[in-house]
């Protein structure tokens, strides 16, 4: 039973990540995965979830670039 629950949790996270990508929303879990693989070092910590979303919003709306698909 626990195995099935873990399986569905993983599926849900993957679907949620895909939906966020489709709608252009930042994905904190993907950011953390990337950060620990490439930038992780002792004594250095990634952005908190709140900092990450604020950073993503600022990049999206205050970059001065056009932020639309067409």
Secondary structure as UniProt FT lines:
FT   HELIX           2..22
FT   TURN            23..24
FT   HELIX           28..38
FT   TURN            42..43
FT   HELIX           49..61
//
